[in-house]
Amino acid sequence: MNQETKTRILDAAERLFAQDGIFTTSLRAITDAANANLAAVNYHFGSKEALVHAVFGRRLKPLNERRLQMLDAAIAVDPKDLHGILRAFALPMLETAFHPPHEGSPVNIGSLLIRLYTEPAQLVERGFNEQMACTAARFVAAVRAALPHLSEPVLFWRIHFCVGCLAHTMNARLILSALSHGLIDTNSPEQAFEHMLPFLKAGLTAPE
């Protein structure tokens, strides 16, 4: 039961979760794709739920660490700098999602993350709390400090819509390319962020 087997299981689970969904993907399907057996899953992870957490943690932990480093740098200069806060919020996610699959990253992370929004509620809540809650709380606090006049319900609704905009952009570039008949460069995360920025800022700063 070596590290190579563990990596094959993680890679197979990641591909199948993104392609078919977490809830509907069986451990048997994962082990078949990984050329492993159920004993290997139990040895390395203990359960399907633990495997799910490991799959998301492998991708999201370094990504969220970078986002928080960028956030800390931005608010250290100016706690009310929405541009810096939103750049930390969106750009690392866009860069990771826009990069094509490569060794060490079997699928586009946007396809994987969208499962947090489309799976059964209990699974989503557990996955969110495990992987995203602390990072989300930091961004909520940063936006609250930058826009202290917003009521709490409005603040959370607007951040919710920002997350939706980011998730859709990460996962629906082919739609944009088709809609624009190829006019839009859907391979540039920096360009996507620069077009997204005024939209997000306008939404966050609109009168209540």
C-alpha positions in Angstrom: 0.0 0.0 0.0 2.3 2.8 -1.2 2.1 6.4 -2.0 1.7 5.7 -5.7 -1.5 3.8 -5.0 -2.9 6.6 -2.9 -2.2 9.1 -5.6 -3.9 6.9 -8.2 -7.0 6.7 -6.0 -7.0 10.5 -5.5 -6.6 11.1 -9.2 -9.3 8.7 -10.2 -11.7 10.0 -7.5 -11.1 13.6 -8.7 -11.8 12.8 -12.3 -15.0 10.8 -11.5 -16.3 13.3 -8.9 -16.0 16.1 -11.5 -17.4 14.0 -14.3 -20.2 12.1 -12.6 -20.8 13.7 -9.2 -19.6 12.8 -5.7 -22.8 11.2 -4.5 -23.3 8.9 -7.5 -19.7 7.8 -7.8 -19.1 4.5 -6.1 -15.9 3.4 -4.4 -16.0 0.4 -6.9 -15.9 2.8 -9.8 -13.0 4.7 -8.2 -10.9 1.6 -7.5 -11.5 0.2 -11.0 -10.3 3.5 -12.5 -7.3 3.5 -10.2 -6.4 -0.1 -10.7 -6.7 -0.6 -7.0 -8.9 -2.5 -4.5 -11.3 -1.5 -1.8 -8.8 -2.5 0.8 -6.5 0.2 -0.5 -9.2 2.9 -0.1 -9.8 1.7 3.5 -6.1 1.7 4.3 -5.4 5.1 3.0 -8.6 6.9 3.7 -10.9 4.8 5.8 -14.2 5.9 4.2 -15.6 7.5 1.1 -16.3 10.7 3.0 -12.7 10.9 4.1 -11.7 10.3 0.5 -13.9 13.2 -0.6 -12.2 15.5 1.9 -8.8 14.4 0.8 -9.6 15.1 -2.9 -10.8 18.6 -2.2 -8.2 19.3 0.4 -5.4 18.4 -2.0 -6.5 21.1 -4.5 -8.1 23.7 -2.2 -5.5 23.9 0.7 -2.7 25.4 -1.4 -5.1 27.5 -3.4 -6.8 29.0 -0.3 -3.4 29.6 1.3 -2.4 31.7 -1.7 -5.7 33.6 -1.7 -5.3 34.5 2.0 -1.7 35.6 1.5 -2.9 38.0 -1.3 -5.7 39.1 1.0 -3.4 39.9 3.9 -1.1 41.8 1.6 -3.9 43.9 0.2 -5.6 44.8 3.5 -2.2 45.6 5.0 -1.8 48.4 2.5 -5.5 49.6 2.6 -8.2 47.7 4.5 -10.8 49.4 2.2 -9.2 48.4 -1.1 -12.0 46.4 -2.8 -9.8 45.9 -5.8 -7.2 44.1 -3.8 -9.7 42.1 -1.8 -11.6 41.0 -5.0 -8.3 40.2 -6.7 -7.3 37.9 -3.9 -10.8 36.4 -3.9 -11.1 35.6 -7.6 -7.8 35.6 -9.5 -6.1 32.5 -7.9 -9.3 30.6 -8.5 -9.5 31.8 -12.1 -5.9 31.0 -12.8 -6.3 27.4 -11.4 -9.5 26.8 -13.3 -8.3 28.2 -16.6 -5.1 26.2 -16.7 -5.7 23.0 -18.7 -5.4 19.6 -16.9 -1.8 18.6 -16.4 0.2 16.1 -14.4 -0.7 16.5 -10.8 -4.1 18.0 -11.6 -6.3 15.5 -13.5 -9.3 17.8 -14.0 -10.1 21.5 -14.2 -10.7 22.6 -10.6 -13.7 24.6 -11.7 -15.4 21.3 -12.7 -14.6 19.9 -9.3 -15.6 22.9 -7.3 -19.0 23.2 -8.9 -19.9 19.9 -7.2 -19.9 21.7 -3.9 -22.8 23.7 -5.2 -24.8 20.9 -6.9 -24.4 17.9 -4.6 -27.0 16.9 -1.9 -27.1 19.5 0.8 -25.6 17.5 3.7 -22.6 16.6 1.6 -22.2 20.2 0.4 -22.3 21.5 4.0 -19.7 19.1 5.2 -17.4 19.7 2.3 -17.8 23.5 2.6 -17.1 23.4 6.4 -14.1 21.2 5.9 -12.5 23.1 3.0 -13.9 26.6 2.5 -15.4 28.0 5.7 -12.3 29.5 7.3 -11.3 31.1 4.0 -14.8 32.4 3.4 -15.0 33.9 6.8 -11.8 35.9 6.2 -13.2 37.3 2.9 -16.5 38.1 4.6 -14.6 40.0 7.3 -12.6 41.9 4.7 -15.6 43.0 2.7 -17.4 44.0 6.0 -14.5 46.2 7.0 -14.3 47.7 3.5 -18.1 48.4 3.3 -19.1 48.8 7.0 -22.4 50.5 6.0 -23.9 47.3 4.6 -26.4 45.5 6.8 -25.5 41.9 7.5 -28.2 40.3 5.3 -27.2 42.5 2.3 -23.6 41.8 2.9 -24.1 38.0 2.8 -26.4 38.2 -0.2 -23.9 40.2 -2.2 -21.0 38.0 -1.3 -23.2 35.0 -2.3 -23.7 36.5 -5.7 -20.0 37.2 -6.1 -19.3 33.5 -5.4 -21.9 32.6 -8.0 -20.3 34.8 -10.6 -16.9 33.3 -9.9 -18.2 29.7 -10.0 -20.0 30.3 -13.3 -17.0 32.0 -14.9 -14.7 29.1 -13.8 -17.0 26.4 -15.2 -18.8 27.9 -18.2 -16.0 29.3 -20.5 -17.2 27.3 -23.4 -20.6 28.9 -23.2 -19.0 32.4 -23.4 -16.8 31.3 -26.3 -19.8 30.0 -28.2 -22.0 33.1 -27.3 -19.3 35.5 -28.5 -18.5 33.4 -31.6 -14.9 33.2 -30.4 -14.5 36.9 -29.9 -13.7 36.6 -26.2 -10.3 35.2 -25.1 -11.5 32.6 -22.6 -7.9 31.4 -21.8 -6.8 34.5 -19.9 -7.6 34.5 -16.2 -6.2 38.0 -15.8 -8.6 39.3 -18.6 -11.5 37.5 -17.1 -10.8 39.1 -13.7 -10.4 42.6 -15.1 -13.9 42.3 -16.8 -15.4 40.7 -13.7 -14.0 43.3 -11.3 -16.3 46.3 -12.2 -19.3 43.9 -12.1 -18.4 42.6 -8.6 -17.6 46.1 -7.3 -20.8 47.5 -8.6 -22.8 44.7 -7.0 -21.1 45.1 -3.7 -21.3 48.9 -3.5 -24.8 49.5 -4.9 -27.2 51.4 -2.6 -29.3 49.2 -0.3 
